Amino acid sequence: MIGCTSSTVEQSKPNVLFILADDFGYHDMSSSGSTYYETPNLDKISKEGMTFTDGYAACQVCSPSRASIMSGKSPARHGITDWIGAKSGEDWRKKGRFNKLLPAEYNHNLEKKYITLPEAMKEAGYKTFFAGKWHLGEEGSWPTDHGFDINKGGWTSGSPSGGYYSPWKNPNLDNIKDGENLSMRLAEETVTFMKQHKDSSFFAFLSFYAVHGPIQTTEAKWKKYRDKAAVNGIDSTGFEMAKYLPIRTKQDNPIYAGLVESMDDAIGKVLSSLEEMGLDKNTIVIFTSDNGGVASGDAFATSNLPLRGGKGVQYEGGIREPYFIKVPWLEGGQKNSTPVTGTDFYPTILELIGENPKPEEHSDGISLVPLLEGKTLNERPLYWHYPHYGNQGGEPSSIVRLGDWKLIHYYEDGREELYNLKNDLYETTDVIENNKELASQLSETLFTYLKSVNANFPQKDPEYKVELENKYLDKIKNQRWPNLEKQRLQFLSEDFDSRNKWWGSKVTND
């Protein structure tokens, strides 16, 4: 029976609240081991639902992952393999990074031929709502073009244009009062929608711009986390050099911590409103992120350690995500280690609301309802395809995970790495030399899949010159890295001044 309480009273089809964070790392929560960030409301979802410890985004960057949630298809299949706006082909040379490959071409809009998750929900009689970051195409490919009845703030841009405090620059979200917090505003828009449709079934998709850069917070929250870092002890260094960029090794950025807390506050607003309206017992709540925390590139905001890497990178820190599903009529507080991914939400939601699956649409996802009910699923391979250079230091690569094994194929030179995630979650030891037959089988499985979906691949750059790339990397190591260390200590200094009234937040109370 769908949507029943412990008293087995039949109710209408359950509501669905899907919360998606941007660039939020696996260890950016108290419940996943952070001793610096404070996330009581996210911890509450984890405690009351099922936590998938091996939950993944469909890609290490945002647009592909978001398209996979909406379509149930992998990036290799739907063709959005990089964040929309990234340069590809010969245009990549304009970035001045002098790499060996020209990144693959990719789709710049979510194709309208797909029946998306919100369109499927409309077919099932749901009122559909979207708030926040979209980043799945230009005008004509915005939320209301893909099944959402209402759109508050979703448009072409993938970052919070104008910042996290009003006045922002967003054609689909009015400015009401200067200094208003963007995350809380999106939460309030979501609450308003839920109140208007509390007597019917709704699908609300709250897609935060947080915690994407530029990172911003209030003076009060900065001070709270600056003082907390001081109590914990401030190390003189907080980065180390990876292949292409420095990578953060410490969770001690007080600006980012404040941004995380503001998002958690906004989530708390929505959850408490569900309870006040009496909807919490009939509302499925889902939370995940679109890629790993930003440890390199962008705002260099967080550390994903002990996971390796971060956003844009092929290691677990780039793709493993918080992945919570709370179903009120099922037992909460459970953890499940089955590998699952962003394409699985579509068929899972359909089954939870009692609708027939659409396997021709969610072709790369499976329903997780058996796991939610305490059963098991057959082992299957998961695939990632990122034929691009990430702004955060990632390399053009494809990945397959099967059981405990993870194989990474690199397109620059064709090399492969093999990790046993059960024994080496942190990917410290490449064991391919001792498992060549297994690696060959996994590689064949990977490329059979990629060819079956007509995946695009990068090409060699005939203009590549190793001396130019080395000169660029020397500049990163000798200039960028020291500057990042200096900036980190500035953020943690007692007299840090944002110089712009704390990004415009000072006109209102925290």
N, C-alpha and C positions, 0 to 999 in steps of 0.2 A: 504493500500500500504506500502510495506516494504522499509525502508531506504529512506524516502522522506524528503526533506527539506521544509521550509516554503513556497517555491515557487512551491512546488509539482512536482519538476522535478524527474522523475524516475531515480534511481541510481542502481548500482549493489548491491548484498546482502551486508548488513552492516558488517563492521569489528567488532570484539569483543576484547576489552582489559580488561582482568581480573587481578586485582591487589590484592594480598593476603599478608597481614602482618602477622608476627609471634609474638604471645604473646602481641598483642597490645590491650590495654584496651578501654572500652566504653567511659571513660572520659579522654583519652589521647590526646584529640584534643581541639583546641580553640573553635570549633563550638559546642562541646558537654559540654562546661563549664569549661575547664581547664584554669586557669589564669597563669599557669606556662609554659606549653609547647606551642610552636608556630608552627602551621601547616597550613599555608595559602593555600597550594595546595590541601590538603585533604579537607579543608573548601570549596574550589572552587567546588570540585566534589559534595559535599553535597548540595551546593547552586544551582548547575545547574541540579541536578538529584532529585530522590526521596530518602528521608531518611526514612528508616524503623526503627522507634524508639524501636520496640520490635523485632529486628533482633537478631537471635541466631546462634552460632556455634553448630554443631551437638554433640560436646563433650567439656568437660572442659580441654582437653589436645589435642595435635596437630595431631598426625597421624590419629586417628579416624575421626576428623573433615575434614582433607584433603581427606581421602578416601571417605567420604560422598559427598564432592563436586564433586569428579571425577565420582562417581558411582550413585549418586542419592539415595543411600541406607543409612539407619541409621547404626550406629556402631553395634547395637545389631544384625542386619541382615547380614552385611558384615563381622563381626567377628573381626575386628581390634578395640578392645575396650580400648587399652592403647597405649601410645607412643611406637613405635617399638624399642625394646631394654630393656624395663622395665622387671624386674623379676616378675615371677608369680609362683603359686603353692608353693612347698616346697623350691624353690630357693629364695623366698621372705625372708626367715629366714636369708639369708646372708646379708641382709640390716641392721640387728641388731636393728630392731625397736620393736620387741616383741609384735606384734599385735594379736588380737583375731582370725583373719581370714587369710587364705591363698588365695591370689587373684586368680581370674579365669584365666584359660589359654586363649590365644587369637591368632588370625592369625598374622603372621609376614610379610606377603606380600599381596599386593592388588591382588586379584584373576584375572587371565587372562580370565576367562570365561565371565566376564562382558564386555559389550560394554560401554566403558567409554565416558564421555563428549567429550574429544578430538577425540576419534574414531568416534563418531557421527558427529563431525564437519568435519572430513576428508571425511566421506560419503557424506556430503553436499557440498563438493568441496572446502573446506577451507584448506589453508596452516596453519600448526599448529606449535607453538613455545612455549618452556618452558624455563624460566630462574629462577635460585635460588633454594630454599629449596624444596626438594621432600619428603624424609623420609617415603616412602611407600614400602620399601623392599630392599633386597640385590640386587647386580648386577643380571640382568635377570628380575628384576621388577623395572626398572628405567623409566624415562619419555618416552623414545623411544620404550619401550616395551608395552606402554599403549596408543599409539595414537599420540604422538608428533613427528613431523618430525625432529625438531631440539631441542637439549637440551644444555643449557649453565649453568652448575653449579649444576644440580640436581643429587643427588646420595644418598647413604645410610644414611649419617650423617644428624642429625636434627639440629646441631648447626654449626656455622661458623668456621669450623676447621682451626686453624691458625689465627683466628681473623678477624676483619673488615678492616684490612689494609694489602695490599700485602707486602710480599709473604704469601698467604694463602695455605692451603693444601686441594686441591680439584681436583680430577682426571678429572673433566669435565669442568674446568675453568682455562685457562692458566694464569700464572703471566706475566704481560707485563712490569710494572714499580713498583718499590718498593714504598710503601706508598699510592698506589691507594686505594680509598675507595670502598669497596665491593658493597654497595648499589648503588652507582653511576655507577659502572661498569656494574651491572646487568641492570640498566636503559639504558645505552648506547648500550648494546647488543640487548635490546628490540627495541630501535630506529633503529639500523642497520637492523634488521629483517623487521621492518615496511617499511623502505625505499625501501628495496629490493622487497617488495611485495605490494607496494602501488597501483599498477594497478590491483590487484586481491583481493579477499576476504581473510582475515587472522583472525586467532584466536591466540592472544598473551597472554600468562599466565605469568605474572611477580610476582614471589613468593619470596618476600624478606626473607632473614635470619633475618633481623632486625624485631623486636627489642629483639630477643632472646639473652640470655647471652652467652658468657661474654660481659657485656656492656662496650663499648669503645667509645671514641670521641677524637676530637682534643683539643689542649690546648685552642685555641680561643673560641670554643664552650663551653668548660668547664667553662672558665672565664665568658663568657656572662651569663650563667645560675647560676653560683656561685654568681655573683654580683646581679642578679635578686632575688635570694633567700634571700640575705642579705637585699635588699631593702624591701622585703615582711616581713622580720623578721624571724630569725632562732630560732625555738623552741628548748628547751634543750632535748626533747624526740620526737621520730618520729615513735614509734612502740607501740603495745599493744599485750598481749599474747592471742592467740586463743587456740583451743583445743590441737593442736599438735605442732604449731610453732608460733613465733612472726609474726605479720602482720603489714605492713607499713600503717601508717595513714596520712602521709604527701606526697604531690607531691613536693619534693624539692631536688631530686637527680640530680645534674648538669651533671653527666656523662650520665645518661639515657636521660635527656632532649636533650643533644647534639646528641645522637644516633637517637632520634625521629626526630630531625630537619634534620639530614643527610638523613634519609629515605624520608622525605617530600621534600627535595631538589631534590632527585632522581625522585620522582613522578612528580615534576614540570618539570624536563627535558623531560619526556615522554609526558606529556600533551602539552607542548609548541611545541614539535616536531610534534605532530599530527596537531596542528594548522598551523605550517609552511608548512606542506605538503598538507594542504587543506583537511585533512581526518577527522577533528573533527566533521563535520556535518553528517558523515556517519559511526561513530564509537561508539558503545555502550561501556560505561566505567562502570566497577563494582569494588567496593572496599569493602573488609571485612577483618576480622581477624580470626584466627583459634581457639582462646580461649581468656579468659580474661587476663588482665594485671597481671604481676607477683608481687603480694603483699607479698606473703610468699614463701619461698623456692627459689631455683635458685639464682638470683641476688637480690632478695628482692627490686625490682627496682622502683615500682610505687604504688600509692594508687588508688583504684577504688571507694572510698567513693564518694557519699553516698551509692553506691551499696555495698552489703555485700560480702566479700570474694574476690577471684581472681582465677587465673589459678589453675586448679586442684581441685577446690572446687565446691560443688553442688549448691551454692547460685548464685544469679544473676551476681555478679562480675566475676564469672568463666565462664559463658556461654553467657551472653548478649554482643553483639558486635556492632561496627560500621558496618552498612549494607546499602550501597549506590548503587543505580542503576541509571545511567544517560543514557537516550535514547534521542538522539538529536532531534528527530521529535515529542517528547512528552513534555508537559509542565514541566519545572523544578521548583526547590525550594519548592516542596511539602513534607509534612510529613505524614506518615501513621503509625497507631498504631496496625495494624493487626499483630499478632504473626507469624513470618516467620523464616525459618531456612536454613542451608547450603544445604540441599538436594533439595531445591527449585530452585537453580540456573540452574541446568541441564534442566528441562522442560521449564523454563522461557526463557533461551537463544534459545532453539529450536523454540519456538513460535515466538520470536522476529525476527528470521532470516527466518521465513516462512517455517520451516520444520515440519513434522508430529511428534507428541510426541512418546516416547518409554516407555509406562507405565510399561512394563515388566522389564525395566532397572531402571528408576528413580521411583521406587515403593514407596518410602517414601517422594517424593517431588511433589509439584503441581506448575503449572505456575502462576506467579504473574502478568502476563500481564493485567488481569482485574483491579488489583489495580493500576498499572501504568497508566491505562486509566481512573482512577477516579471511578471505579466500586467497588463492594464489593465481598467477598468470603464467603462461608459458614464456620461456626466455625468448627474447627477440633482439635483433641488432638495432641500435640507434645510430643515426648518421648526422654529421655536421659538414657543411661545405662552405668554406670562406676563401674564395680564390682572389683575395685582396690583401693589401698591406693595411694593417690597422693604424689609426692615429695614435694608438696606445702601445705600439710595438709588436703587434701580432704579425705572423707570417702567412702568406698564401698557403692554405693547407686544407685537408679534409680529414675527417675523423670517423672511426667506427668504434662503438663500444658494444661488446657482446659478453654478457656475464660480468666477470671481474676484469676482463681484458679490454684495454683501450689502445688502439693503434692510430698513430698520427702520420699522415703522408704529407710531405713538404714538396711544393712544386718548383722551388728554385733549383733543387738538385736531385729530386726524386728519392731522397733518403726517407727512412721511416723510423719511428720510435714506437716501442711497445712497453706498456706499463701494466702491472697487475695492481688494480686499485684496492683490492682487498688487503694486500700486503704492503702497498706503497701508495696510499691515498695522495701523498704530497708529490708524487712523480719525481722522486729524486734519483731513481735508478732505472735506466733503459735496459730492459732484459731481452732485447731482440736477438742478440747473438746466441742465447741459449734456447730460443724458441722460434727458430727460423721457419719451421713448417707451419706452426700456428700463425705466425705473422703473414706468411704467404697466403694462407687461407683467408685471413681477415682482410688482407689487401684485395684479394679477388672479390670477396663479398662486397667490399666498399665500392670498387669500380664497376662491378656489375650493376649495382644500384644506381650510381651516378650516370652511367650510360643509359639506363632504362628510363630515366627522367629527363634526358637530353640536357644535362648540366653544362654550363659554360665553364671554360678553363682559362687561366692566364696564359700569356704568351711571352717568349723571350724578347727582351728589348735589345734590338741590334745596336743601339747607341750606348749601351751600358759600358761604363769605364770604372774599374775597381778603385782606381786612385781617387775618383771624385766621391764615391760612396765612403771611402775611408776618411777623406777630409771632412765630410759631413758628420760622420760618427765621432771623430776627434773633437769637433766643435761641441757636440752634445755632451761628451764626457767632461771636457775641460771648462765649458762655460755654463751649459744648462744645469748640469748637476750641482755645481757650487751655488748657483743662484736659487735653486730649489731648496737647498739646505738653509740658505740665508732667509728665504721667505718663510719657511716653516718656523724658525725661531722668532721671526717678527710676529707671526700670528699668535705665538705663545708668550710674547713679552707683556708685562703688566701695563705698559703704556701704548699698546697697539691701538691705532686710530684708523678706522675705515675711511676717514676723510670725506664721507658723503652722507652723514647722518645715518650711518649703519644701513646703507643701501636703500634709504628712504623709509625705513621702518620706524623712525623715531617720532613720527607725527601721530602715532597711535600707541596705546598701551600694548605691552608684550602679550 
